Amino acid sequence: MTKGVEKSSRNYTIEDLEAVLDKLPYQVWMKDKNGKHIYINKLGAENIGLSKDEIIGKSDYDIREYNMAIKCVETDSKLMENN
């Protein structure tokens, strides 16, 4: 074993985790520090009215009505401030 590198004992993949998130009755998404979507689950994409591929890499300003995008950005800022 290389120093500083641990061998993972997990027996699941990122695809397995995304399949679970897609089955949740909640919207789930992740954004990078610049506000670009890096993940969104099936329900989140359906509620926006776009496919996951159309959302990933985009900001709220790219995919939402302007006033809603402002609210999303404000909420994101509060969440990041409060860690």
N, CA, C and O of each residue as an XYZ file, in Angstrom:
332
protein
N       0.843     -1.180      0.000
C       0.000      0.000      0.000
C       0.886      1.241      0.000
O       1.843      1.324      0.771
N       0.575      2.193     -0.852
C       1.338      3.423     -0.939
C       1.014      4.314      0.251
O      -0.144      4.424      0.654
N       2.021      4.937      0.803
C       1.829      5.820      1.944
C       0.842      6.934      1.588
O       0.964      7.559      0.535
N      -0.132      7.181      2.464
C      -1.100      8.257      2.260
C      -2.291      7.868      1.407
O      -3.220      8.661      1.258
N      -2.291      6.666      0.840
C      -3.400      6.226      0.003
C      -4.043      5.014      0.661
O      -3.395      3.988      0.868
N      -5.326      5.145      0.988
C      -6.044      4.030      1.586
C      -6.820      3.282      0.526
O      -7.372      3.877     -0.400
N      -6.855      1.987      0.670
C      -7.643      1.173     -0.239
C      -9.102      1.245      0.208
O      -9.404      1.065      1.388
N      -9.996      1.505     -0.729
C     -11.407      1.621     -0.416
C     -12.012      0.239     -0.203
O     -11.732     -0.698     -0.950
N     -12.845      0.126      0.828
C     -13.542     -1.125      1.073
C     -15.003     -1.015      0.646
O     -15.809     -1.894      0.950
N     -15.341      0.059     -0.056
C     -16.713      0.254     -0.511
C     -17.012     -0.676     -1.684
O     -16.182     -0.899     -2.566
N     -18.206     -1.195     -1.656
C     -18.617     -2.101     -2.710
C     -19.729     -1.506     -3.557
O     -20.602     -2.227     -4.040
N     -19.699     -0.213     -3.734
C     -20.696      0.451     -4.568
C     -20.006      1.511     -5.409
O     -18.891      1.946     -5.121
N     -20.714      1.912     -6.465
C     -20.149      2.888     -7.394
C     -20.917      4.203     -7.306
O     -21.952      4.283     -6.644
N     -20.416      5.208     -7.964
C     -21.107      6.490     -8.047
C     -22.450      6.306     -8.740
O     -23.427      6.978     -8.410
N     -22.490      5.404     -9.691
C     -23.752      5.116    -10.395
C     -24.780      4.526     -9.439
O     -25.968      4.835     -9.532
N     -24.323      3.674     -8.516
C     -25.226      3.118     -7.509
C     -25.805      4.235     -6.637
O     -27.004      4.252     -6.359
N     -24.957      5.154     -6.214
C     -25.413      6.258     -5.375
C     -26.386      7.169     -6.123
O     -27.383      7.612     -5.553
N     -26.106      7.447     -7.384
C     -27.000      8.292     -8.178
C     -28.342      7.601     -8.404
O     -29.375      8.269     -8.447
N     -28.345      6.281     -8.548
C     -29.601      5.542     -8.711
C     -30.465      5.680     -7.455
O     -31.684      5.816     -7.551
N     -29.835      5.646     -6.287
C     -30.562      5.843     -5.035
C     -31.119      7.265     -4.966
O     -32.287      7.456     -4.628
N     -30.293      8.260     -5.284
C     -30.741      9.655     -5.241
C     -31.890      9.903     -6.216
O     -32.779     10.706     -5.932
N     -31.878      9.227     -7.351
C     -32.953      9.388     -8.335
C     -34.283      8.839     -7.840
O     -35.337      9.239     -8.335
N     -34.251      7.945     -6.886
C     -35.478      7.345     -6.358
C     -36.063      8.113     -5.174
O     -37.174      7.817     -4.734
N     -35.332      9.086     -4.659
C     -35.829      9.860     -3.517
C     -36.995     10.752     -3.924
O     -37.035     11.244     -5.051
N     -37.947     10.964     -3.013
C     -39.056     11.874     -3.299
C     -38.688     13.337     -2.992
O     -39.565     14.150     -2.698
N     -37.412     13.661     -3.062
C     -36.900     15.004     -2.792
C     -35.983     15.441     -3.925
O     -35.351     14.618     -4.586
N     -35.924     16.738     -4.135
C     -34.966     17.276     -5.102
C     -33.591     17.309     -4.444
O     -33.444     17.764     -3.310
N     -32.599     16.828     -5.161
C     -31.231     16.820     -4.661
C     -30.337     17.382     -5.754
O     -30.410     16.957     -6.907
N     -29.494     18.337     -5.387
C     -28.550     18.876     -6.349
C     -27.292     19.309     -5.623
O     -27.299     19.537     -4.413
N     -26.221     19.418     -6.378
C     -24.956     19.940     -5.877
C     -24.448     20.956     -6.882
O     -24.606     20.800     -8.093
N     -23.839     21.993     -6.350
C     -23.246     23.026     -7.189
C     -21.806     23.240     -6.764
O     -21.442     22.989     -5.615
N     -20.991     23.704     -7.698
C     -19.614     24.035     -7.337
C     -19.592     25.426     -6.697
O     -20.633     26.069     -6.565
N     -18.423     25.878     -6.307
C     -18.318     27.167     -5.611
C     -18.699     28.351     -6.495
O     -18.919     29.452     -5.990
N     -18.779     28.136     -7.808
C     -19.186     29.195     -8.731
C     -20.676     29.149     -9.058
O     -21.158     29.914     -9.893
N     -21.402     28.247     -8.396
C     -22.838     28.155     -8.606
C     -23.260     27.329     -9.806
O     -24.427     27.358    -10.196
N     -22.332     26.597    -10.394
C     -22.661     25.727    -11.530
C     -23.099     24.364    -10.994
O     -22.470     23.810    -10.092
N     -24.171     23.839    -11.552
C     -24.656     22.529    -11.133
C     -23.660     21.443    -11.527
O     -23.222     21.372    -12.676
N     -23.310     20.605    -10.563
C     -22.437     19.470    -10.847
C     -23.208     18.159    -10.699
O     -22.735     17.105    -11.124
N     -24.384     18.228    -10.102
C     -25.264     17.062     -9.995
C     -26.687     17.543     -9.747
O     -26.899     18.557     -9.081
N     -27.657     16.815    -10.281
C     -29.059     17.004     -9.947
C     -29.751     15.663    -10.135
O     -29.472     14.932    -11.085
N     -30.665     15.350     -9.209
C     -31.347     14.070     -9.348
C     -32.543     14.196    -10.294
O     -32.867     15.281    -10.777
N     -33.184     13.060    -10.541
C     -34.268     12.986    -11.520
C     -35.407     13.948    -11.188
O     -35.871     14.674    -12.067
N     -35.868     13.967     -9.927
C     -36.977     14.843     -9.547
C     -36.593     16.310     -9.700
O     -37.409     17.114    -10.151
N     -35.386     16.666     -9.337
C     -34.931     18.049     -9.490
C     -34.960     18.488    -10.937
O     -35.411     19.591    -11.248
N     -34.481     17.633    -11.821
C     -34.476     17.956    -13.251
C     -35.905     18.057    -13.788
O     -36.219     18.961    -14.562
N     -36.771     17.124    -13.373
C     -38.168     17.162    -13.817
C     -38.857     18.454    -13.383
O     -39.618     19.044    -14.151
N     -38.592     18.889    -12.162
C     -39.235     20.109    -11.664
C     -38.740     21.362    -12.381
O     -39.472     22.346    -12.487
N     -37.518     21.330    -12.865
C     -37.003     22.453    -13.651
C     -37.517     22.376    -15.082
O     -37.650     23.393    -15.763
N     -37.801     21.162    -15.527
C     -38.320     20.981    -16.879
C     -37.243     20.768    -17.925
O     -37.460     20.986    -19.117
N     -36.073     20.335    -17.460
C     -34.950     20.067    -18.359
C     -34.360     18.709    -18.023
O     -34.626     18.154    -16.957
N     -33.564     18.182    -18.927
C     -32.860     16.933    -18.636
C     -31.653     17.233    -17.742
O     -31.202     18.375    -17.641
N     -31.149     16.192    -17.106
C     -29.946     16.357    -16.287
C     -28.811     16.947    -17.120
O     -28.100     17.843    -16.665
N     -28.643     16.439    -18.348
C     -27.560     16.916    -19.215
C     -27.711     18.392    -19.566
O     -26.718     19.085    -19.783
N     -28.940     18.868    -19.621
C     -29.172     20.279    -19.926
C     -28.900     21.172    -18.717
O     -28.745     22.383    -18.871
N     -28.842     20.599    -17.531
C     -28.652     21.357    -16.292
C     -27.200     21.351    -15.832
O     -26.676     22.381    -15.408
N     -26.547     20.191    -15.914
C     -25.171     20.063    -15.417
C     -24.263     21.054    -16.143
O     -24.272     21.151    -17.371
N     -23.481     21.787    -15.351
C     -22.561     22.774    -15.903
C     -23.161     24.159    -16.048
O     -22.477     25.096    -16.458
N     -24.438     24.293    -15.713
C     -25.118     25.587    -15.865
C     -25.415     26.199    -14.499
O     -25.515     25.493    -13.495
N     -25.552     27.506    -14.479
C     -25.937     28.216    -13.259
C     -27.454     28.369    -13.237
O     -28.130     28.092    -14.227
N     -27.971     28.805    -12.114
C     -29.415     29.062    -12.026
C     -29.849     30.114    -13.033
O     -30.961     30.045    -13.556
N     -28.997     31.080    -13.310
C     -29.339     32.124    -14.294
C     -29.498     31.540    -15.700
O     -30.232     32.083    -16.526
N     -28.808     30.436    -15.960
C     -28.896     29.800    -17.269
C     -30.170     28.980    -17.450
O     -30.632     28.794    -18.575
N     -30.740     28.488    -16.350
C     -31.833     27.523    -16.474
C     -33.138     27.940    -15.810
O     -34.149     27.252    -15.950
N     -33.128     29.035    -15.104
C     -34.330     29.466    -14.383
C     -34.736     30.878    -14.791
O     -33.941     31.638    -15.345
N     -35.977     31.203    -14.506
C     -36.472     32.575    -14.668
C     -35.647     33.468    -13.742
O     -35.250     33.039    -12.658
N     -35.391     34.690    -14.158
C     -34.451     35.582    -13.469
C     -34.743     35.739    -11.973
O     -33.837     35.593    -11.152
N     -35.993     36.036    -11.610
C     -36.314     36.257    -10.195
C     -36.109     34.997     -9.362
O     -35.683     35.079     -8.210
N     -36.405     33.841     -9.929
C     -36.172     32.579     -9.225
C     -34.675     32.319     -9.091
O     -34.219     31.833     -8.056
N     -33.916     32.639    -10.122
C     -32.464     32.458    -10.067
C     -31.862     33.310     -8.954
O     -30.975     32.856     -8.231
N     -32.341     34.537     -8.818
C     -31.844     35.412     -7.741
C     -32.114     34.772     -6.383
O     -31.237     34.760     -5.520
N     -33.316     34.243     -6.187
C     -33.656     33.599     -4.913
C     -32.762     32.397     -4.659
O     -32.308     32.188     -3.534
N     -32.507     31.611     -5.684
C     -31.634     30.437     -5.540
C     -30.219     30.858     -5.150
O     -29.613     30.257     -4.263
N     -29.705     31.865     -5.795
C     -28.350     32.338     -5.504
C     -28.270     32.890     -4.080
O     -27.286     32.657     -3.377
N     -29.296     33.616     -3.657
C     -29.322     34.145     -2.285
C     -29.336     33.012     -1.266
O     -28.621     33.061     -0.265
N     -30.149     31.994     -1.520
C     -30.218     30.843     -0.618
C     -28.882     30.115     -0.581
O     -28.415     29.735      0.492
N     -28.265     29.917     -1.736
C     -26.951     29.267     -1.788
C     -25.922     30.041     -0.975
O     -25.126     29.452     -0.244
N     -25.943     31.360     -1.105
C     -24.989     32.190     -0.370
C     -25.170     32.041      1.137
O     -24.193     31.931      1.877
N     -26.429     32.038      1.589
C     -26.702     31.860      3.018
C     -26.226     30.498      3.504
O     -25.642     30.384      4.582
N     -26.477     29.473      2.711
C     -26.049     28.135      3.090
C     -24.528     28.054      3.203
O     -24.010     27.452      4.144
N     -23.814     28.651      2.257
C     -22.350     28.606      2.301
C     -21.798     29.424      3.470
O     -20.806     29.036      4.088
N     -22.438     30.552      3.772
C     -21.993     31.372      4.898
C     -22.137     30.618      6.210
O     -21.305     30.752      7.106
N     -23.198     29.825      6.319
C     -23.469     29.081      7.548
C     -22.860     27.690      7.556
O     -23.076     26.898      8.474
N     -22.091     27.415      6.504
C     -21.380     26.149      6.332
C     -22.347     24.993      6.244
O     -21.926     23.846      6.098
